[in-house]
Amino acid sequence: MEILKSAAAGTLESSDCMVTVEPGEGITLDLSSSVMNQYGRQIKAAVLETLERLDVKNCSVTVVDKGALECTLKARVECAVFRSSDASSANIPWGGAVR
């Protein structure tokens, strides 16, 4: 999937995260988290796994985590990627096709 523009998903509320995706060369990840010492590696792995699953090869990702669950983190990354690639609801594979 090609990243065409900057897009964000999420909030800075407790138990959520703000994910911003921008065009870039390769994959770069800027991560800040209130639980970095405990879960930093798992957060990074979840973000990179989601990008790989969506076939994103070139982007810059910024994640500001406030203790979000892994499923929330993955959903925010997916949403930001879909928004940045101008995907409309007509061409997003709903119903479990996104794995």
C-alpha positions as CSV (number, residue, x, y, z in Angstrom):
1,M,0.0,0.0,0.0
2,E,1.4,3.4,-0.9
3,I,1.3,6.3,1.6
4,L,0.2,9.4,-0.3
5,K,-0.2,12.0,2.4
6,S,0.1,12.6,6.1
7,A,-2.8,11.1,8.2
8,A,-3.5,10.4,11.9
9,A,-5.7,8.2,14.0
10,G,-6.4,8.0,17.7
11,T,-6.4,10.4,20.6
12,L,-4.0,11.3,23.5
13,E,-6.5,10.1,26.1
14,S,-5.5,7.5,28.7
15,S,-5.5,3.9,27.3
16,D,-5.3,5.1,23.7
17,C,-2.6,6.2,21.2
18,M,-2.1,8.7,18.5
19,V,-0.6,7.3,15.3
20,T,0.6,9.6,12.5
21,V,1.7,8.2,9.1
22,E,3.6,10.2,6.5
23,P,5.3,9.4,3.2
24,G,9.0,8.5,3.7
25,E,11.9,6.3,2.5
26,G,11.9,2.9,4.1
27,I,10.1,2.4,7.4
28,T,11.0,4.8,10.2
29,L,9.3,4.6,13.6
30,D,9.3,7.3,16.3
31,L,7.8,5.9,19.5
32,S,7.0,7.5,22.8
33,S,5.0,5.7,25.4
34,S,4.0,6.0,29.1
35,V,4.8,2.3,29.4
36,M,8.0,2.2,27.3
37,N,10.0,0.4,29.9
38,Q,7.5,-2.4,30.2
39,Y,6.1,-2.8,26.7
40,G,8.3,-0.8,24.2
41,R,9.5,-3.9,22.3
42,Q,6.0,-5.3,22.0
43,I,4.6,-1.9,20.8
44,K,7.3,-1.6,18.1
45,A,6.7,-5.2,17.0
46,A,2.9,-4.7,16.7
47,V,3.3,-1.5,14.6
48,L,5.9,-3.1,12.3
49,E,3.8,-6.3,12.0
50,T,0.7,-4.3,11.0
51,L,2.6,-2.3,8.4
52,E,4.0,-5.5,6.9
53,R,0.6,-7.1,6.8
54,L,-0.7,-4.0,4.9
55,D,2.2,-4.2,2.6
56,V,3.5,-0.7,3.5
57,K,7.2,-0.4,2.4
58,N,7.9,3.4,2.7
59,C,6.6,5.6,5.5
60,S,7.4,7.5,8.6
61,V,5.3,6.5,11.6
62,T,5.0,8.5,14.9
63,V,3.3,6.8,17.8
64,V,2.4,8.5,21.0
65,D,1.1,5.8,23.3
66,K,-0.8,6.4,26.5
67,G,-1.2,2.7,27.5
68,A,-3.3,1.4,24.6
69,L,-4.0,-2.3,24.3
70,E,-2.3,-4.1,21.3
71,C,-5.6,-4.4,19.4
72,T,-6.2,-0.6,19.8
73,L,-2.7,0.1,18.6
74,K,-3.1,-2.1,15.5
75,A,-6.5,-0.6,14.7
76,R,-5.0,2.9,14.9
77,V,-2.1,2.0,12.6
78,E,-4.5,0.4,10.1
79,C,-6.8,3.5,10.2
80,A,-4.0,5.9,9.7
81,V,-2.6,3.9,6.8
82,F,-6.0,3.7,5.1
83,R,-6.5,7.4,5.5
84,S,-3.1,8.2,4.2
85,S,-3.6,6.1,1.1
86,D,-7.0,7.7,0.2
87,A,-8.8,4.4,0.7
88,S,-12.5,4.8,0.7
89,S,-15.0,2.6,2.4
90,A,-15.7,1.0,-1.0
91,N,-12.2,-0.4,-1.4
92,I,-11.3,-1.3,2.2
93,P,-11.5,-5.1,2.6
94,W,-14.0,-5.3,5.5
95,G,-15.2,-8.5,7.1
96,G,-11.9,-10.0,8.3
97,A,-10.1,-9.8,4.9
98,V,-7.5,-7.5,6.5
99,R,-5.2,-9.9,8.4
